[in-house]
Amino acid sequence: MKSGYNNQLGVTKAPTQHPRGGGEQNLVELQDELLDLVDLTKYFKVTKRTIFNWRAKNELPLFEMGGRLYITRAKLGEVLATKQEGAI
């Protein structure tokens, strides 16, 4: 695995391992990565019911696609940053 490389635009991309073993991805792709309920329950260490409750309270803006609930990693970061700002 390469330790990093420059593309044609001169942007350095650090290779990363996809959490589910999908190989290398650049950092831009990870920002648009979709997280599902399983990912969220593992990340927050809570049950699916808790995730559903957060969604019902509009605390977690999940969207439905193909009968499953998702949030992008970038949107989750925004939500967490907003929550953190409100707590200070």
VMD Tcl script that draws the C-alpha trace (Angstrom):
set ca {
  {0.00 0.00 0.00}
  {1.31 3.45 -0.86}
  {1.94 5.91 1.96}
  {0.37 8.77 -0.02}
  {0.45 10.20 -3.51}
  {-0.37 13.32 -5.53}
  {-3.03 13.21 -8.20}
  {-2.97 15.32 -11.39}
  {-4.32 18.34 -9.50}
  {-1.55 18.14 -6.91}
  {-3.91 17.11 -4.12}
  {-2.33 14.69 -1.69}
  {-4.53 11.72 -1.00}
  {-3.78 9.59 1.99}
  {-4.79 5.97 1.47}
  {-7.29 4.72 3.99}
  {-8.80 1.35 4.70}
  {-12.57 1.18 4.34}
  {-14.14 0.11 7.67}
  {-15.85 -2.81 5.97}
  {-12.75 -3.98 4.12}
  {-13.46 -2.37 0.75}
  {-9.86 -1.36 0.06}
  {-8.36 2.09 -0.41}
  {-10.46 5.24 -0.61}
  {-9.39 8.85 -0.68}
  {-10.42 11.27 2.06}
  {-12.96 13.06 -0.15}
  {-14.87 9.82 -0.71}
  {-15.02 9.19 3.05}
  {-16.84 12.50 3.57}
  {-19.69 11.21 1.41}
  {-19.73 7.74 2.93}
  {-23.18 6.57 3.98}
  {-23.61 5.29 7.51}
  {-26.52 2.98 8.26}
  {-28.19 1.95 11.53}
  {-25.58 -0.73 12.24}
  {-22.78 1.80 11.80}
  {-24.53 4.32 14.06}
  {-25.27 1.80 16.81}
  {-21.61 0.78 16.86}
  {-20.35 4.37 16.74}
  {-22.56 5.65 19.57}
  {-22.74 2.31 21.42}
  {-26.53 2.49 21.68}
  {-29.44 0.36 20.50}
  {-31.39 0.78 17.27}
  {-34.33 1.95 19.37}
  {-32.24 4.87 20.65}
  {-31.35 5.84 17.08}
  {-35.06 5.71 16.15}
  {-35.89 7.91 19.17}
  {-33.24 10.48 18.17}
  {-34.72 10.53 14.67}
  {-38.26 11.01 16.03}
  {-37.02 14.00 18.09}
  {-35.31 15.43 14.97}
  {-31.95 15.13 16.70}
  {-30.53 12.92 13.96}
  {-31.49 13.74 10.33}
  {-31.58 10.28 8.79}
  {-32.95 9.73 5.30}
  {-34.57 6.65 3.88}
  {-33.33 4.91 0.77}
  {-34.54 1.49 -0.29}
  {-36.32 0.97 3.01}
  {-33.15 1.58 5.05}
  {-32.05 4.61 7.05}
  {-28.80 6.44 6.34}
  {-26.83 9.57 7.13}
  {-23.65 10.79 5.44}
  {-20.48 10.95 7.49}
  {-20.23 14.68 6.66}
  {-23.79 15.37 7.90}
  {-23.14 13.41 11.09}
  {-20.06 15.56 11.67}
  {-22.16 18.71 11.24}
  {-24.80 17.44 13.69}
  {-22.19 16.54 16.30}
  {-20.45 19.91 15.89}
  {-23.77 21.71 16.35}
  {-24.58 19.66 19.45}
  {-21.13 20.35 20.87}
  {-21.50 24.11 20.29}
  {-24.87 24.07 22.05}
  {-23.41 22.30 25.07}
  {-20.74 24.94 25.65}
}
mol new
graphics top color blue
foreach p $ca { graphics top sphere $p radius 0.5 }
foreach p [lrange $ca 0 end-1] q [lrange $ca 1 end] { graphics top cylinder $p $q radius 0.2 }
display resetview
